[in-house]
Amino acid sequence: MDTGDNKESEALREKEWLEIKSSNSWTLFRILGEFVDGFEKLEKIGPCVSLYGSARTKPGTPHYELAEEIAINLVKQGYGVITGAGPGIMEAGNKGAQQSNGKSVGLHIKLDFEPEPNAFVDTKNLISFKYFFVRKVTFVKYSQGFIVMPGGMGTLDELFEAINLVKTYKIAKFPIVLVDSAYWKDLVVWLRNKVYQEYRYIENSDFDLFHVVDSARDAVQIINDFYEKYGLKPNF
């Protein structure tokens, strides 16, 4: 037999669930709005290459300077540069692009350690996101290639997602370039020896989905060579 307290509890649970449903409906609109904003801005910018790497990389360090050089070379070849708009490698990429009079694009998401976009993102090409997954989709759709500098969990997340999307034909094939062979060597060895040879969890052909280089010139050349063969177009 229901008591008054039980009925009150059920009424409260029902109200809470309806509030959740209402909140979810508005969340969908916010998500859609972020997709629309990102797609509309990037489709007007032209061909760009995404540059990934650690937010903790300090100015003046070899990796920072190499990222800046890569961005400068990309601009010379007619590409804009897309980063996550944060510090470190992202700042270096935006700096190289902006100071070379190229398109410096930032897809910013506010984090405790990255509260504001770096100063080298063009204001008109700055897009702010609340949702990581919307930001990641936006990165992939209009990037004509990924150049991946040394980084941590976020960098690895973007790298493996890009490789998996190309492998599973969910997006068009596009070049993925890892820079600094000394940094990436152990990861590639582990993938080959453990994941491929010992367990057969991946295929030998998966190693053809990315390139490892050491110079800005080689990184940009891989992008150029790919599009001389395939042409430029959105990835999906």
C-alpha positions as CSV (number, residue, x, y, z in Angstrom):
1,M,0.0,0.0,0.0
2,D,1.4,3.4,-1.0
3,T,2.0,6.0,1.6
4,G,1.9,9.7,1.1
5,D,5.7,9.8,1.2
6,N,6.0,7.2,-1.5
7,K,3.6,9.1,-3.8
8,E,5.5,12.3,-3.2
9,S,8.8,10.6,-4.0
10,E,7.4,9.2,-7.3
11,A,6.1,12.7,-8.2
12,L,9.5,14.1,-7.6
13,R,11.3,11.4,-9.6
14,E,8.8,12.0,-12.5
15,K,9.5,15.8,-12.4
16,E,13.2,15.2,-12.3
17,W,13.1,12.9,-15.3
18,L,11.0,15.4,-17.3
19,E,13.4,18.1,-16.5
20,I,16.2,16.0,-17.8
21,K,14.3,15.3,-21.0
22,S,13.8,19.0,-21.5
23,S,17.4,19.8,-20.8
24,N,18.5,17.1,-23.3
25,S,16.2,18.7,-26.0
26,W,17.9,22.1,-25.5
27,T,21.3,20.4,-25.6
28,L,20.6,19.0,-29.1
29,F,19.9,22.6,-30.3
30,R,23.2,23.8,-28.8
31,I,25.1,20.9,-30.5
32,L,23.4,21.6,-33.8
33,G,24.3,25.3,-33.5
34,E,28.0,24.5,-32.9
35,F,28.0,22.3,-36.0
36,V,26.4,25.0,-38.2
37,D,28.7,27.7,-36.9
38,G,31.8,25.6,-37.5
39,F,30.8,24.3,-40.9
40,E,29.7,27.7,-42.2
41,K,33.0,29.4,-41.2
42,L,35.4,26.7,-42.4
43,E,33.8,26.1,-45.8
44,K,34.6,29.8,-46.6
45,I,38.2,29.6,-45.5
46,G,39.6,27.3,-48.1
47,P,42.0,24.4,-47.9
48,C,43.6,24.0,-44.4
49,V,45.9,21.6,-42.6
50,S,45.4,20.8,-38.9
51,L,48.4,21.0,-36.7
52,Y,48.3,19.0,-33.4
53,G,50.7,18.8,-30.5
54,S,51.2,19.5,-26.8
55,A,49.8,22.6,-25.1
56,R,52.7,22.4,-22.7
57,T,55.4,23.0,-25.3
58,K,57.3,26.2,-24.4
59,P,58.3,29.0,-26.9
60,G,61.9,28.8,-28.0
61,T,62.0,25.0,-27.7
62,P,62.9,22.9,-30.8
63,H,59.3,21.5,-31.1
64,Y,57.8,25.0,-30.8
65,E,60.1,26.4,-33.5
66,L,59.6,23.4,-35.7
67,A,55.8,23.8,-35.5
68,E,56.1,27.4,-36.4
69,E,58.3,26.5,-39.4
70,I,55.7,24.0,-40.5
71,A,53.0,26.6,-40.4
72,I,55.1,29.0,-42.4
73,N,55.7,26.4,-45.1
74,L,52.1,25.4,-45.2
75,V,51.1,29.1,-45.8
76,K,53.7,29.3,-48.6
77,Q,52.0,26.4,-50.3
78,G,48.5,28.0,-50.1
79,Y,47.1,26.2,-47.0
80,G,45.6,27.8,-43.9
81,V,46.5,26.3,-40.5
82,I,44.0,25.0,-38.0
83,T,44.8,24.4,-34.4
84,G,43.0,23.9,-31.2
85,A,43.7,27.6,-30.4
86,G,45.6,26.8,-27.2
87,P,49.2,27.4,-26.1
88,G,52.2,25.4,-27.0
89,I,52.3,23.7,-30.4
90,M,48.9,25.3,-31.2
91,E,50.2,28.7,-30.5
92,A,53.3,28.1,-32.6
93,G,51.2,26.9,-35.5
94,N,48.9,30.0,-35.4
95,K,51.8,32.3,-34.9
96,G,53.6,30.9,-38.0
97,A,50.4,31.2,-40.1
98,Q,49.4,34.7,-39.0
99,Q,52.9,36.2,-39.3
100,S,53.2,34.8,-42.8
101,N,49.9,36.5,-43.7
102,G,48.1,33.1,-44.0
103,K,44.8,32.0,-42.5
104,S,45.2,31.2,-38.8
105,V,42.2,29.2,-37.6
106,G,41.5,28.3,-34.0
107,L,38.9,25.7,-32.8
108,H,38.8,26.7,-29.2
109,I,37.3,24.8,-26.2
110,K,37.6,26.3,-22.8
111,L,39.7,24.2,-20.3
112,D,41.1,24.9,-16.9
113,F,44.6,25.1,-18.3
114,E,43.6,26.7,-21.6
115,P,40.9,29.2,-20.6
116,E,41.6,31.6,-23.5
117,P,42.6,31.2,-27.2
118,N,46.2,32.2,-28.0
119,A,46.9,35.6,-29.4
120,F,47.8,34.5,-32.9
121,V,44.4,33.1,-34.0
122,D,42.6,35.4,-36.5
123,T,39.6,36.8,-34.7
124,K,37.3,36.1,-37.7
125,N,38.6,32.5,-37.9
126,L,38.1,31.7,-34.2
127,I,35.3,29.2,-33.3
128,S,34.4,28.4,-29.7
129,F,33.1,25.0,-28.7
130,K,31.4,23.5,-25.6
131,Y,31.4,20.0,-26.8
132,F,34.6,18.1,-27.6
133,F,33.0,15.7,-30.1
134,V,31.6,18.6,-32.2
135,R,35.0,20.2,-32.3
136,K,36.7,17.0,-33.4
137,V,34.2,16.5,-36.2
138,T,34.8,20.0,-37.4
139,F,38.6,19.4,-37.3
140,V,38.2,16.4,-39.6
141,K,35.7,17.7,-42.1
142,Y,37.7,20.5,-43.6
143,S,41.3,19.6,-42.8
144,Q,43.2,18.5,-45.9
145,G,45.7,16.8,-43.7
146,F,46.9,16.2,-40.1
147,I,50.4,17.1,-39.0
148,V,51.0,15.7,-35.6
149,M,53.7,17.1,-33.4
150,P,54.8,15.4,-30.1
151,G,52.0,15.6,-27.5
152,G,50.0,13.9,-24.8
153,M,46.6,12.3,-24.4
154,G,44.7,14.9,-26.5
155,T,47.2,14.6,-29.3
156,L,47.1,10.8,-29.3
157,D,43.3,10.9,-29.2
158,E,43.2,13.0,-32.3
159,L,45.8,10.9,-34.1
160,F,44.2,7.5,-33.5
161,E,40.8,8.8,-34.3
162,A,42.0,10.2,-37.7
163,I,43.8,6.9,-38.5
164,N,40.7,4.9,-37.6
165,L,38.3,7.0,-39.6
166,V,40.5,6.7,-42.7
167,K,41.0,2.9,-42.1
168,T,37.2,2.3,-41.8
169,Y,36.4,4.5,-44.8
170,K,34.2,6.8,-42.7
171,I,36.1,9.8,-44.2
172,A,38.0,10.2,-47.4
173,K,41.7,9.2,-47.2
174,F,43.9,12.1,-46.3
175,P,47.6,12.5,-45.3
176,I,48.5,12.0,-41.6
177,V,52.1,13.0,-40.8
178,L,53.9,12.4,-37.5
179,V,56.8,14.8,-36.9
180,D,60.0,13.8,-34.9
181,S,60.8,10.2,-35.4
182,A,62.7,9.9,-32.1
183,Y,59.5,10.8,-30.2
184,W,57.2,8.5,-32.2
185,K,59.6,5.6,-32.6
186,D,58.6,3.6,-29.5
187,L,54.9,3.9,-30.3
188,V,55.4,2.7,-33.8
189,V,57.6,-0.2,-32.6
190,W,54.9,-1.2,-30.0
191,L,52.2,-1.1,-32.7
192,R,54.2,-3.2,-35.1
193,N,55.7,-5.8,-32.6
194,K,52.9,-6.1,-30.1
195,V,49.6,-5.0,-31.7
196,Y,50.3,-6.3,-35.2
197,Q,52.9,-9.1,-35.1
198,E,52.0,-10.7,-31.7
199,Y,48.2,-10.2,-31.5
200,R,47.2,-9.4,-35.1
201,Y,44.8,-6.7,-33.8
202,I,45.7,-4.5,-36.7
203,E,46.9,-5.1,-40.2
204,N,50.3,-4.5,-41.8
205,S,48.6,-2.1,-44.3
206,D,47.6,0.2,-41.4
207,F,51.2,1.4,-41.2
208,D,50.6,2.9,-44.7
209,L,48.0,5.3,-43.2
210,F,50.6,7.6,-41.7
211,H,54.1,8.9,-42.3
212,V,56.9,9.8,-39.9
213,V,59.2,12.6,-40.7
214,D,61.7,14.9,-39.0
215,S,61.6,18.2,-41.0
216,A,59.1,20.8,-41.8
217,R,59.9,20.5,-45.5
218,D,59.2,16.8,-45.6
219,A,55.9,17.2,-43.6
220,V,54.6,19.7,-46.1
221,Q,55.9,17.8,-49.1
222,I,53.8,14.8,-48.1
223,I,50.7,17.0,-48.0
224,N,51.5,18.4,-51.5
225,D,52.3,15.1,-53.0
226,F,49.0,13.6,-51.8
227,Y,46.9,16.4,-53.3
228,E,48.7,16.5,-56.6
229,K,47.4,12.9,-57.0
230,Y,43.9,13.1,-55.4
231,G,42.8,16.8,-55.4
232,L,41.3,18.9,-52.7
233,K,37.8,18.2,-51.3
234,P,36.0,18.0,-47.9
235,N,36.6,14.7,-46.1
236,F,32.9,13.7,-45.8
